[in-house]
Amino acid sequence: MAPDRMDADDRVNILLVDDQPAKLLSYEAVLSDLGQNLIRAQSAREALECLLRNDIAVILIDVCMPDFDGFALVSMIREHPRFDRTPIILVSAVFMSDVDRLRGYEKGAIDYVSVPIVPELLRAKVAAFADLHRKTRQLEELNAQLERRVAERTTELESSGARVRAGEERLRLAVEGAGMATWDADLRTGRAFWSATFFTILGYEPVHGGEASTEMWTGCIHPDDVARVMDGMHRARADRSLFSADHRIIRVDGGDVVWVSSFGRFLGDAPGEPSRFVGVLFDITARIRMQETLRDADRRKDQFLAMLAHELRNPLASMRNAVKIMYAEPLGEDTLGRCRDIIDRQVDQLALLVDDLLDVSRITAGKIKLRLEPVDLWPVVSEAVAASRILIDDRRHVLTVRPPEQPVWVDGDRVRLAQVVTNLLNNAAKYQDDGGRIRLDVERDGDEAVIRVRDEGIGIPPDMLARIFDLFLQVDGSIHRAQGGLGIGLSLVRSLVEMHGGEVEVRSEGLGKGSEFVVRLPCRAAPASWPRPGETDPARAGARHRILVVDDNEDAAESQAMLLQMAGHEVFVAFNGSAALDRAAAEQPAVVLLDIGLAGMDGLEVCRRLRAGAGTPRGDDRLRPGRGPAALARGRLRHAPGQARGPRGAHEAAGRPARGCPADHLQVIRGRSRRRRSARAWPGFKPAARGVRSGA
């Protein structure tokens, strides 16, 4: 019925609850076209008074209110049996996460609307609930009329009965399609009738006709939930209210525990004792598990944030102390050198930490691209051993290394494979007491290359073996283990190994019994020829370059320029995209170190203009196409996965913070894009069949 032709008797009451008059006015403006009675309330108390005085069809509640917020008000309303089925819509501009929505639904809301509100959508939802309320009221009036005319309308009653039966059949089909189970129990005889889904959920074989007993259901209720469920039934029977309970049942066919949600009502033909108990039951096991997963993820997130704060605070405190010492007068050369060493070590630690976090983000987003090439595994392992040397020596561990008898070749990314071995060695060093033992074996097993890292550390409980590679998970998550990390190293190991077509497994006999990680990679045949690691072009090794450094972080730009100048290069600096184009046109650099995340004109646009020979925004054509400088893009790439290798026209893309000297970027421009660390030998490190021991 159109609002302008709606009779006063057909109008329903809509309660609007918000402590801000302006928002109430906006709700009225949106809903005024419905032609219904809009009732305003500016507090929870005023809303409850309105509910007691009026027949309310729909309630619209703002979540953020003083004294009682929207969630608390919904709970109070649902506690009153008169309003157990009144539609409630929550509105919020702050609490808009999935957890907040779930909380609203658990409190009893049937919808959750986020601000800014879409007027048409809100109007349609409220109109649907208002129309349902109006039709329900009309149906009650029609039922009363029908009862008065039963004797005169026998034929019509039979026809109505047929329609009801058809409706019940449609309802039965809808219930079965939705996975709902139904029951109808005769309280006088003790007989009950279940739907086929009810039998299936409880683990019984369905019975033709659906006949069962109430005891068959109550006997399946979990012992810890029996008292609560039966108490809810007794209360619902006493006051004829809705029975509702989420509880566990134990299936009779195997003992599996299943979570269900039960809703029922006691019915009777006349006042007094009820004669029937009818209701529906849902299997909510998946929902409960999802809630547990969300809670576990939230707990792990909190642990991760705490560990991250700890891991960041320690290096920063060390660097701050070193800087304060450097400001002291007088300062000896020995003290100054120690301060520089402290800052250098802590900056490296922070860079490694941030790089690991960025790697996790890139792998999750699918932006990691492997540079696959034929790789002799032993030199890669040697690089990883060299990279882990400081940590292992600091902990006074003894490392035993057993190289392969013959070269083992794989198709892989040298840098990422070295990262895998380094993470496993660092993990072994961190998670055992000082003076421990670590064993590293590399061998070929059939068509697989196998890397084993064994330690005698804290071990892994049996219940955590299946989850040890999960992100942010730690066996010892206490703050007291200062170098415990963030729980991302093993997750990176698994992701990188799987990207190489391999697998990684873990073995441990329990806490205090150490652990062993085994990496398996598919082997390949040795190539006919391949350059040895560390080969360089001596003709280009000492070349000087004209370099333009572009970064809107002035400290980063100036410090990088100073380092490059110390390496003998001629360096120019620009702090934004427009200035970079001007400086490039004026100085004609051979190399541009370009930050992608520039304010205003970003690094991607600067790179495109340099490659197009645009020169400056004013049309300076001195940078002609094909004659622009070599470009190295740096920074976090914020674009589609297909562009993850860097902006079009850039020779290379590098993450930041970089772990080495900016001069290392020039190796990329000169063709050494593999970014290999030199395979520096361990002190006294000589691969031998019997292995090597290192450490105190």
C-alpha positions as CSV (number, residue, x, y, z in Angstrom):
1,M,0.0,0.0,0.0
2,A,1.4,3.4,-0.9
3,P,2.3,5.6,2.0
4,D,0.0,8.5,0.9
5,R,-3.1,6.1,0.9
6,M,-2.2,4.1,4.0
7,D,-4.9,4.1,6.7
8,A,-4.0,5.1,10.2
9,D,-4.9,1.5,11.4
10,D,-2.4,0.1,8.9
11,R,0.5,2.1,10.1
12,V,3.1,0.5,12.4
13,N,5.4,2.0,15.0
14,I,9.1,2.2,14.3
15,L,11.4,3.0,17.2
16,L,14.6,5.1,16.5
17,V,17.2,5.1,19.3
18,D,20.2,7.4,19.2
19,D,21.6,9.9,21.7
20,Q,22.3,12.5,18.9
21,P,19.3,14.5,17.7
22,A,20.9,15.2,14.4
23,K,21.2,11.5,13.6
24,L,17.6,10.9,14.7
25,L,16.6,13.7,12.3
26,S,18.5,12.0,9.5
27,Y,16.8,8.6,10.2
28,E,13.4,10.4,10.1
29,A,14.3,11.9,6.8
30,V,15.3,8.6,5.3
31,L,12.2,6.7,6.6
32,S,9.6,9.4,6.3
33,D,8.5,8.2,2.9
34,L,7.3,4.9,4.4
35,G,4.4,6.7,6.0
36,Q,4.8,4.9,9.3
37,N,4.8,6.2,12.9
38,L,8.4,7.1,13.8
39,I,9.1,7.2,17.5
40,R,12.3,8.8,18.8
41,A,14.3,7.9,21.9
42,Q,17.6,9.5,23.0
43,S,18.6,7.0,25.6
44,A,18.3,3.3,26.6
45,R,15.8,4.2,29.4
46,E,13.6,6.2,27.1
47,A,13.7,3.4,24.5
48,L,12.5,0.8,27.1
49,E,9.7,3.1,28.2
50,C,8.6,3.5,24.6
51,L,8.6,-0.3,24.1
52,L,6.4,-0.9,27.1
53,R,3.9,1.8,26.0
54,N,3.7,0.9,22.3
55,D,3.5,-2.0,19.9
56,I,6.8,-1.7,18.1
57,A,7.3,-3.3,14.7
58,V,11.0,-2.5,14.1
59,I,13.8,-1.0,16.3
60,L,16.7,0.9,14.9
61,I,19.5,1.3,17.5
62,D,22.8,3.2,17.3
63,V,25.7,1.1,18.8
64,C,27.7,4.0,20.2
65,M,25.7,5.6,23.0
66,P,26.6,6.7,26.5
67,D,25.7,4.7,29.6
68,F,24.2,1.7,27.7
69,D,25.6,1.0,24.3
70,G,23.6,-0.6,21.5
71,F,24.8,-4.1,22.3
72,A,23.7,-3.8,26.0
73,L,20.3,-2.4,25.0
74,V,19.7,-5.3,22.5
75,S,20.4,-7.8,25.3
76,M,18.0,-6.0,27.7
77,I,15.2,-6.0,25.0
78,R,15.7,-9.7,24.2
79,E,15.4,-10.6,27.9
80,H,11.7,-9.5,27.8
81,P,9.5,-12.3,26.3
82,R,7.3,-9.8,24.6
83,F,10.1,-8.6,22.4
84,D,11.9,-11.9,21.8
85,R,11.0,-11.7,18.0
86,T,10.9,-8.0,17.4
87,P,13.3,-7.1,14.5
88,I,16.3,-5.0,15.7
89,I,18.8,-3.3,13.3
90,L,22.1,-2.0,14.7
91,V,23.8,1.0,13.1
92,S,27.4,2.0,13.7
93,A,30.1,4.2,12.2
94,V,32.8,2.8,14.5
95,F,32.3,-0.9,15.2
96,M,32.3,-2.2,11.6
97,S,34.5,-5.3,11.7
98,D,33.3,-8.9,11.3
99,V,33.9,-9.4,15.0
100,D,31.6,-6.5,15.8
101,R,28.9,-7.8,13.4
102,L,29.1,-11.2,15.0
103,R,28.8,-9.7,18.5
104,G,25.6,-7.8,17.3
105,Y,24.1,-11.0,15.9
106,E,24.9,-12.9,19.1
107,K,23.2,-10.3,21.2
108,G,20.0,-10.7,19.2
109,A,20.2,-8.2,16.3
110,I,18.9,-9.5,13.0
111,D,20.8,-6.9,10.9
112,Y,23.9,-4.7,11.2
113,V,24.2,-1.5,9.1
114,S,27.4,0.5,8.6
115,V,27.7,4.3,8.3
116,P,27.5,6.0,5.9
117,I,24.0,4.6,5.4
118,V,22.6,3.9,2.0
119,P,19.1,5.5,2.3
120,E,17.5,3.2,-0.2
121,L,18.9,0.0,1.5
122,L,17.9,1.1,5.0
123,R,14.4,2.1,3.8
124,A,13.9,-1.2,2.0
125,K,14.9,-3.3,5.1
126,V,12.7,-1.3,7.5
127,A,9.8,-1.4,5.0
128,A,10.1,-5.2,4.8
129,F,10.0,-5.7,8.5
130,A,7.2,-3.2,8.9
131,D,5.2,-5.0,6.2
132,L,5.8,-8.3,7.9
133,H,4.6,-7.0,11.2
134,R,1.5,-5.5,9.6
135,K,0.7,-8.7,7.8
136,T,1.3,-10.8,11.0
137,R,-1.2,-8.6,12.8
138,Q,-3.7,-8.9,10.0
139,L,-3.3,-12.7,10.0
140,E,-4.1,-12.8,13.6
141,E,-7.3,-10.9,13.0
142,L,-8.2,-13.2,10.1
143,N,-7.6,-16.3,12.3
144,A,-9.9,-14.9,14.9
145,Q,-12.6,-14.4,12.3
146,L,-12.0,-17.8,10.9
147,E,-12.5,-19.4,14.3
148,R,-15.9,-17.7,14.7
149,R,-17.0,-19.0,11.3
150,V,-15.8,-22.6,11.6
151,A,-19.2,-24.1,11.9
152,E,-20.5,-22.2,8.8
153,R,-17.5,-22.6,6.6
154,T,-16.8,-26.4,6.8
155,T,-16.1,-26.7,3.1
156,E,-13.9,-23.6,3.1
157,L,-12.1,-25.0,6.1
158,E,-11.3,-28.2,4.3
159,S,-10.0,-26.2,1.4
160,S,-7.9,-24.1,3.8
161,G,-6.6,-27.4,5.3
162,A,-5.4,-28.5,1.9
163,R,-3.7,-25.2,1.4
164,V,-2.1,-25.5,4.9
165,R,-0.9,-29.0,4.0
166,A,0.6,-27.8,0.8
167,G,2.3,-25.0,2.7
168,E,3.7,-27.5,5.2
169,E,5.1,-29.5,2.4
170,R,6.8,-26.4,1.0
171,L,8.1,-25.6,4.4
172,R,9.4,-29.1,4.9
173,L,11.3,-28.9,1.6
174,A,12.6,-25.5,2.6
175,V,13.7,-26.8,6.0
176,E,15.5,-29.8,4.5
177,G,17.1,-27.7,1.9
178,A,18.5,-25.3,4.6
179,G,19.9,-28.2,6.6
180,M,17.5,-27.6,9.5
181,A,16.2,-30.5,11.7
182,T,12.7,-30.4,13.2
183,W,11.0,-32.3,16.0
184,D,7.4,-32.6,17.3
185,A,7.0,-34.3,20.6
186,D,3.7,-35.3,22.2
187,L,4.2,-34.7,25.9
188,R,1.2,-36.8,26.9
189,T,2.3,-40.0,25.2
190,G,6.1,-39.5,25.1
191,R,6.2,-40.1,21.3
192,A,8.2,-37.8,19.1
193,F,8.5,-37.3,15.4
194,W,11.8,-36.2,13.9
195,S,12.8,-35.1,10.4
196,A,15.4,-37.2,8.6
197,T,18.0,-34.5,9.2
198,F,17.4,-34.7,12.9
199,F,18.2,-38.4,12.8
200,T,21.3,-37.8,10.7
201,I,22.7,-35.0,13.0
202,L,22.4,-37.2,16.1
203,G,24.0,-40.2,14.3
204,Y,20.9,-42.4,14.1
205,E,19.7,-44.2,10.9
206,P,16.5,-42.4,9.7
207,V,13.3,-44.2,10.5
208,H,10.4,-44.3,8.1
209,G,7.7,-42.1,9.5
210,G,10.2,-40.3,11.8
211,E,8.9,-41.8,15.0
212,A,11.4,-41.5,18.0
213,S,11.4,-40.4,21.6
214,T,12.5,-37.4,23.5
215,E,14.9,-39.5,25.5
216,M,16.8,-40.4,22.3
217,W,17.6,-36.7,21.9
218,T,18.3,-35.8,25.6
219,G,20.5,-38.9,25.9
220,C,22.8,-37.5,23.3
221,I,23.4,-34.2,25.0
222,H,27.0,-33.7,26.2
223,P,27.2,-34.4,30.0
224,D,28.6,-30.9,30.6
225,D,25.6,-29.3,28.9
226,V,22.8,-31.4,30.2
227,A,22.0,-29.3,33.3
228,R,21.9,-26.1,31.3
229,V,19.8,-27.4,28.4
230,M,17.2,-29.1,30.8
231,D,17.0,-26.0,32.9
232,G,16.2,-23.9,29.8
233,M,13.5,-26.4,28.8
234,H,11.9,-26.2,32.2
235,R,11.8,-22.4,32.1
236,A,10.4,-22.3,28.6
237,R,7.7,-24.8,29.7
238,A,6.8,-22.9,32.8
239,D,6.3,-19.5,31.1
240,R,5.5,-20.7,27.5
241,S,8.6,-18.7,26.2
242,L,10.9,-19.6,23.4
243,F,13.4,-22.3,24.3
244,S,16.9,-21.5,22.8
245,A,20.2,-23.2,23.5
246,D,23.6,-23.7,21.8
247,H,25.0,-27.0,23.1
248,R,27.0,-30.1,22.3
249,I,25.7,-33.5,21.4
250,I,27.6,-36.8,21.2
251,R,26.7,-38.7,18.0
252,V,25.6,-42.3,18.7
253,D,27.3,-43.7,15.6
254,G,30.9,-42.8,16.6
255,G,31.1,-40.5,19.6
256,D,31.9,-37.4,17.6
257,V,31.0,-34.2,19.3
258,V,28.8,-31.8,17.3
259,W,27.7,-28.3,18.2
260,V,24.0,-27.6,17.6
261,S,21.6,-24.7,18.1
262,S,18.1,-25.6,19.3
263,F,14.9,-23.5,19.2
264,G,11.6,-24.8,20.5
265,R,8.3,-23.9,22.0
266,F,5.7,-25.7,24.3
267,L,2.2,-25.6,22.8
268,G,-1.2,-26.5,24.2
269,D,-4.8,-26.4,23.0
270,A,-6.0,-24.7,26.2
271,P,-4.5,-22.9,29.2
272,G,-2.7,-25.2,31.5
273,E,-0.1,-27.8,30.9
274,P,1.3,-27.9,27.3
275,S,0.7,-30.9,25.2
276,R,3.3,-30.6,22.5
277,F,7.0,-29.5,22.3
278,V,8.0,-28.5,18.7
279,G,11.2,-26.9,17.4
280,V,14.1,-26.9,15.0
281,L,17.8,-27.7,15.4
282,F,20.8,-26.5,13.4
283,D,24.3,-28.0,13.2
284,I,26.6,-25.0,14.1
285,T,29.9,-26.9,14.4
286,A,31.4,-25.0,11.5
287,R,30.4,-21.7,13.0
288,I,31.8,-22.6,16.5
289,R,35.1,-23.7,14.9
290,M,35.3,-20.4,13.0
291,Q,34.7,-18.5,16.2
292,E,37.5,-20.5,17.9
293,T,39.8,-19.8,14.9
294,L,39.0,-16.1,15.1
295,R,39.8,-16.0,18.8
296,D,43.0,-18.0,18.3
297,A,44.0,-15.6,15.5
298,D,43.3,-12.6,17.7
299,R,45.3,-14.1,20.5
300,R,48.2,-14.8,18.2
301,K,48.0,-11.3,16.8
302,D,48.3,-9.8,20.3
303,Q,51.3,-12.1,21.0
304,F,52.9,-11.0,17.7
305,L,52.4,-7.3,18.4
306,A,53.9,-7.7,21.9
307,M,56.9,-9.6,20.4
308,L,57.3,-7.1,17.6
309,A,57.4,-4.2,20.1
310,H,60.0,-6.1,22.1
311,E,62.1,-6.9,19.0
312,L,62.0,-3.3,17.9
313,R,62.7,-1.7,21.3
314,N,65.9,-3.6,22.0
315,P,67.8,-2.5,18.9
316,L,66.5,1.0,19.2
317,A,67.6,1.2,22.8
318,S,71.1,0.0,21.9
319,M,71.4,2.5,19.1
320,R,70.1,5.3,21.3
321,N,72.6,4.5,24.0
322,A,75.5,4.4,21.4
323,V,74.4,7.8,20.0
324,K,74.4,9.3,23.5
325,I,77.9,7.9,24.2
326,M,79.1,9.4,20.9
327,Y,78.0,12.9,22.0
328,A,80.1,12.6,25.1
329,E,83.4,14.4,25.4
330,P,86.1,13.4,25.3
331,L,85.6,10.2,23.3
332,G,88.4,7.7,22.5
333,E,88.8,6.0,19.1
334,D,88.2,2.6,20.7
335,T,84.9,3.7,22.3
336,L,83.9,5.4,19.0
337,G,84.6,2.2,17.1
338,R,82.5,0.2,19.6
339,C,79.6,2.6,19.2
340,R,79.8,2.4,15.4
341,D,79.8,-1.4,15.6
342,I,76.8,-1.4,17.9
343,I,74.8,0.8,15.6
344,D,75.8,-1.3,12.5
345,R,74.8,-4.6,14.1
346,Q,71.5,-3.2,15.4
347,V,70.6,-1.6,12.1
348,D,71.3,-4.9,10.3
349,Q,69.0,-6.7,12.8
350,L,66.2,-4.2,12.2
351,A,66.7,-4.5,8.4
352,L,66.5,-8.3,8.6
353,L,63.4,-8.0,10.8
354,V,61.6,-5.6,8.4
355,D,62.7,-7.6,5.3
356,D,61.2,-10.8,6.8
357,L,57.9,-9.0,7.5
358,L,57.9,-7.7,3.9
359,D,58.7,-11.2,2.6
360,V,55.7,-12.5,4.5
361,S,53.5,-9.8,3.0
362,R,54.7,-10.4,-0.5
363,I,54.3,-14.2,-0.3
364,T,50.8,-13.8,1.1
365,A,49.9,-11.4,-1.8
366,G,51.6,-13.6,-4.4
367,K,54.2,-11.0,-5.3
368,I,57.3,-13.0,-4.7
369,K,58.9,-14.0,-8.1
370,L,61.7,-16.6,-8.0
371,R,64.7,-16.1,-10.2
372,L,65.1,-19.7,-11.2
373,E,68.5,-20.9,-12.6
374,P,70.6,-24.0,-12.3
375,V,72.1,-23.9,-8.8
376,D,74.8,-26.0,-7.1
377,L,73.3,-26.4,-3.7
378,W,76.6,-26.6,-1.7
379,P,77.8,-23.0,-2.4
380,V,74.4,-21.8,-1.5
381,V,74.6,-23.6,1.8
382,S,78.0,-22.2,2.4
383,E,76.7,-18.7,2.0
384,A,74.0,-19.5,4.5
385,V,76.5,-20.8,7.0
386,A,78.6,-17.6,6.6
387,A,75.5,-15.5,7.1
388,S,74.6,-17.3,10.4
389,R,78.2,-17.3,11.6
390,I,77.9,-14.3,14.0
391,L,74.8,-15.7,15.8
392,I,76.2,-19.2,16.2
393,D,79.5,-17.9,17.5
394,D,77.8,-15.5,19.9
395,R,75.9,-18.5,21.4
396,R,79.1,-20.6,21.5
397,H,77.4,-23.4,19.6
398,V,79.3,-26.2,17.9
399,L,78.3,-26.6,14.2
400,T,79.0,-29.8,12.4
401,V,78.7,-29.6,8.6
402,R,78.6,-32.6,6.2
403,P,78.8,-31.6,2.5
404,P,77.5,-33.8,-0.3
405,E,79.9,-36.3,-1.9
406,Q,79.1,-35.0,-5.3
407,P,77.6,-31.6,-6.5
408,V,73.8,-31.5,-6.0
409,W,72.0,-29.3,-8.6
410,V,68.5,-27.9,-8.4
411,D,66.5,-25.3,-10.3
412,G,66.2,-22.5,-7.7
413,D,66.7,-18.9,-6.6
414,R,70.1,-18.7,-5.0
415,V,69.0,-15.9,-2.6
416,R,65.8,-17.5,-1.5
417,L,67.4,-20.9,-1.0
418,A,70.2,-19.3,1.1
419,Q,67.4,-17.6,3.1
420,V,65.8,-21.0,3.8
421,V,69.0,-22.5,5.2
422,T,69.9,-19.3,7.1
423,N,66.5,-19.3,8.8
424,L,66.8,-22.9,9.8
425,L,70.3,-22.4,11.2
426,N,69.3,-19.2,13.0
427,N,66.3,-21.0,14.4
428,A,68.5,-23.8,15.7
429,A,70.9,-21.3,17.3
430,K,68.2,-19.3,19.0
431,Y,66.2,-22.1,20.5
432,Q,68.8,-23.9,22.5
433,D,71.0,-22.8,25.4
434,D,74.5,-21.5,24.8
435,G,77.1,-24.1,24.0
436,G,74.7,-26.3,22.1
437,R,75.3,-28.5,19.0
438,I,74.0,-28.0,15.5
439,R,74.4,-30.4,12.6
440,L,73.9,-29.5,9.0
441,D,73.8,-32.3,6.3
442,V,73.5,-31.9,2.5
443,E,73.0,-35.0,0.3
444,R,71.2,-36.4,-2.6
445,D,68.5,-39.0,-2.1
446,G,67.4,-40.4,-5.4
447,D,65.8,-37.6,-7.4
448,E,65.7,-35.3,-4.4
449,A,68.2,-32.9,-2.8
450,V,68.0,-33.1,1.0
451,I,69.1,-30.5,3.6
452,R,68.9,-31.5,7.2
453,V,69.4,-29.2,10.2
454,R,69.5,-30.9,13.6
455,D,69.8,-29.2,17.0
456,E,69.7,-30.2,20.7
457,G,67.5,-27.3,21.8
458,I,64.1,-26.9,23.4
459,G,62.3,-29.3,21.1
460,I,58.7,-29.2,20.0
461,P,55.6,-30.6,21.8
462,P,53.8,-33.3,19.8
463,D,50.6,-31.2,19.6
464,M,52.5,-28.3,17.9
465,L,54.3,-30.3,15.2
466,A,51.4,-29.9,12.8
467,R,51.2,-26.2,13.4
468,I,54.9,-25.3,13.7
469,F,55.0,-23.6,10.3
470,D,52.0,-21.4,10.9
471,L,52.6,-17.7,10.8
472,F,53.4,-16.0,14.2
473,L,53.5,-19.3,16.0
474,Q,56.3,-19.9,18.6
475,V,57.1,-22.8,20.8
476,D,58.4,-20.4,23.4
477,G,56.5,-17.2,23.0
478,S,57.8,-15.6,26.2
479,I,59.3,-12.2,26.2
480,H,62.2,-13.6,28.3
481,R,63.7,-15.4,25.2
482,A,65.1,-12.2,23.9
483,Q,66.0,-13.5,20.4
484,G,63.0,-15.7,19.9
485,G,61.9,-13.7,16.9
486,L,58.4,-13.0,15.7
487,G,57.4,-16.5,14.6
488,I,57.6,-15.9,10.9
489,G,60.9,-17.6,9.9
490,L,59.6,-21.1,9.6
491,S,56.5,-19.9,7.8
492,L,58.8,-18.2,5.3
493,V,60.8,-21.5,5.0
494,R,57.8,-23.5,4.1
495,S,56.5,-21.0,1.6
496,L,59.8,-20.6,-0.2
497,V,60.4,-24.4,-0.3
498,E,57.0,-25.0,-1.7
499,M,57.5,-22.3,-4.3
500,H,60.6,-24.4,-5.4
501,G,58.4,-27.5,-5.8
502,G,59.8,-29.0,-2.6
503,E,58.6,-29.8,0.9
504,V,59.8,-29.3,4.4
505,E,59.1,-31.5,7.5
506,V,59.9,-31.3,11.1
507,R,60.7,-34.1,13.6
508,S,61.0,-33.8,17.4
509,E,60.7,-36.3,20.3
510,G,59.2,-33.6,22.5
511,L,60.3,-30.7,24.8
512,G,63.9,-30.7,25.7
513,K,64.9,-33.3,23.0
514,G,65.8,-31.0,20.1
515,S,64.4,-30.9,16.7
516,E,65.3,-31.8,13.1
517,F,64.1,-29.9,10.0
518,V,64.4,-31.7,6.6
519,V,64.1,-29.8,3.3
520,R,63.5,-31.8,0.1
521,L,63.9,-30.2,-3.3
522,P,63.7,-31.8,-6.8
523,C,67.1,-32.4,-8.4
524,R,68.2,-31.6,-11.9
525,A,71.0,-32.6,-14.1
526,A,74.2,-30.6,-13.9
527,P,74.4,-27.9,-16.7
528,A,77.1,-28.2,-19.3
529,S,78.7,-24.9,-18.1
530,W,77.8,-22.3,-15.5
531,P,79.6,-19.3,-14.0
532,R,81.0,-19.9,-10.6
533,P,79.6,-17.8,-7.7
534,G,81.5,-14.6,-7.1
535,E,82.6,-14.1,-10.7
536,T,82.7,-10.4,-11.6
537,D,83.7,-8.2,-14.4
538,P,87.1,-6.8,-13.5
539,A,86.9,-4.2,-16.2
540,R,83.8,-2.7,-14.6
541,A,84.5,-3.2,-10.9
542,G,86.1,0.1,-10.3
543,A,84.0,2.3,-12.7
544,R,82.8,5.7,-11.5
545,H,79.2,6.8,-12.2
546,R,77.1,10.0,-12.3
547,I,74.3,9.0,-10.0
548,L,71.0,10.8,-9.1
549,V,69.5,9.8,-5.7
550,V,65.7,10.6,-5.5
551,D,64.0,10.2,-2.1
552,D,61.5,12.4,-0.2
553,N,63.2,11.3,3.0
554,E,66.0,13.9,3.2
555,D,68.0,12.0,5.8
556,A,67.9,8.8,3.7
557,A,68.8,10.6,0.5
558,E,71.7,12.6,2.0
559,S,73.2,9.6,3.8
560,Q,73.0,7.4,0.7
561,A,74.6,10.2,-1.4
562,M,77.4,10.5,1.2
563,L,78.1,6.7,1.0
564,L,78.2,6.8,-2.8
565,Q,80.5,9.8,-2.8
566,M,82.8,7.9,-0.4
567,A,82.9,5.1,-3.0
568,G,84.1,7.6,-5.6
569,H,80.9,8.4,-7.5
570,E,79.6,11.8,-8.6
571,V,76.2,12.1,-6.8
572,F,73.2,14.5,-7.1
573,V,70.2,14.6,-4.9
574,A,66.5,15.4,-5.5
575,F,63.7,15.3,-2.9
576,N,60.6,15.0,-5.2
577,G,59.6,13.9,-8.6
578,S,59.5,17.2,-10.3
579,A,63.0,18.2,-9.0
580,A,64.2,14.7,-10.1
581,L,63.2,15.4,-13.7
582,D,64.8,18.8,-13.6
583,R,68.0,17.5,-12.1
584,A,68.1,14.5,-14.5
585,A,67.7,16.9,-17.5
586,A,70.5,19.2,-16.2
587,E,73.0,16.6,-15.0
588,Q,72.4,13.6,-17.4
589,P,73.2,10.9,-14.7
590,A,74.1,7.4,-15.8
591,V,72.2,5.8,-12.9
592,V,69.1,6.9,-11.0
593,L,68.3,5.4,-7.5
594,L,64.6,6.1,-7.3
595,D,62.2,5.8,-4.4
596,I,58.8,4.5,-5.6
597,G,56.8,6.0,-2.7
598,L,57.4,9.7,-3.5
599,A,54.8,12.2,-2.4
600,G,52.9,13.9,-5.3
601,M,54.5,12.5,-8.5
602,D,55.4,9.0,-7.4
603,G,58.5,7.1,-8.5
604,L,56.5,5.0,-11.0
605,E,55.6,8.2,-12.9
606,V,59.1,9.6,-12.7
607,C,60.5,6.4,-14.1
608,R,58.0,6.4,-17.0
609,R,58.9,10.1,-17.8
610,L,62.6,9.3,-17.7
611,R,62.2,6.4,-20.0
612,A,60.0,8.4,-22.4
613,G,62.6,11.2,-22.4
614,A,60.1,13.7,-21.1
615,G,62.8,15.6,-19.2
616,T,60.9,18.0,-17.1
617,P,57.2,18.7,-16.8
618,R,57.9,21.8,-19.0
619,G,58.9,19.7,-21.9
620,D,62.7,19.7,-21.7
621,D,63.7,17.2,-24.4
622,R,67.3,16.6,-23.3
623,L,66.4,13.2,-22.1
624,R,65.5,11.7,-25.4
625,P,63.9,8.2,-25.6
626,G,66.5,5.5,-25.5
627,R,69.1,7.7,-23.9
628,G,67.8,7.9,-20.4
629,P,69.7,6.7,-17.3
630,A,69.7,3.3,-15.9
631,A,67.0,3.2,-13.2
632,L,66.8,1.3,-9.9
633,A,63.4,1.5,-8.2
634,R,63.4,1.2,-4.4
635,G,60.7,1.0,-1.8
636,R,57.5,-0.8,-1.2
637,L,55.7,-1.7,-4.5
638,R,52.0,-0.8,-4.1
639,H,50.6,-2.1,-7.3
640,A,49.1,-5.2,-9.0
641,P,50.9,-8.5,-8.7
642,G,51.7,-8.4,-12.4
643,Q,53.9,-5.4,-11.8
644,A,55.6,-6.8,-8.7
645,R,59.0,-6.9,-10.4
646,G,59.2,-3.1,-10.6
647,P,57.9,-0.2,-12.7
648,R,58.1,-0.4,-16.4
649,G,61.5,0.9,-17.6
650,A,63.4,0.3,-14.3
651,H,66.4,-2.1,-14.5
652,E,65.6,-3.5,-11.1
653,A,63.3,-3.2,-8.1
654,A,64.8,-3.5,-4.6
655,G,63.0,-3.6,-1.2
656,R,63.9,-1.1,1.5
657,P,65.5,-1.0,3.9
658,A,68.4,-2.5,2.0
659,R,70.7,-4.8,4.0
660,G,73.9,-3.6,2.4
661,C,75.7,-0.5,1.2
662,P,73.8,1.5,-1.5
663,A,76.8,0.9,-3.8
664,D,75.6,-2.7,-4.0
665,H,72.7,-1.4,-6.1
666,L,75.2,-0.6,-8.8
667,Q,76.0,-4.3,-9.2
668,V,72.5,-4.7,-10.4
669,I,72.9,-2.0,-13.0
670,R,76.2,-3.6,-14.1
671,G,74.5,-6.9,-14.7
672,R,75.0,-8.7,-11.4
673,S,71.3,-8.9,-10.7
674,R,71.6,-12.2,-8.8
675,R,72.6,-10.2,-5.6
676,R,74.8,-13.1,-4.3
677,R,76.7,-12.7,-1.2
678,S,80.2,-13.9,-1.5
679,A,80.7,-17.4,-0.2
680,R,83.1,-16.3,2.6
681,A,84.6,-19.4,4.2
682,W,84.1,-20.0,7.9
683,P,87.3,-19.6,9.9
684,G,88.9,-23.0,9.3
685,F,86.0,-24.0,7.1
686,K,87.1,-26.8,4.7
687,P,84.3,-29.0,3.2
688,A,85.2,-32.6,4.0
689,A,83.5,-35.9,4.0
690,R,83.7,-36.1,7.8
691,G,82.2,-32.6,8.3
692,V,83.5,-29.6,10.1
693,R,83.2,-28.4,13.6
694,S,83.1,-24.7,14.5
695,G,82.5,-22.9,17.7
696,A,83.7,-22.9,21.3
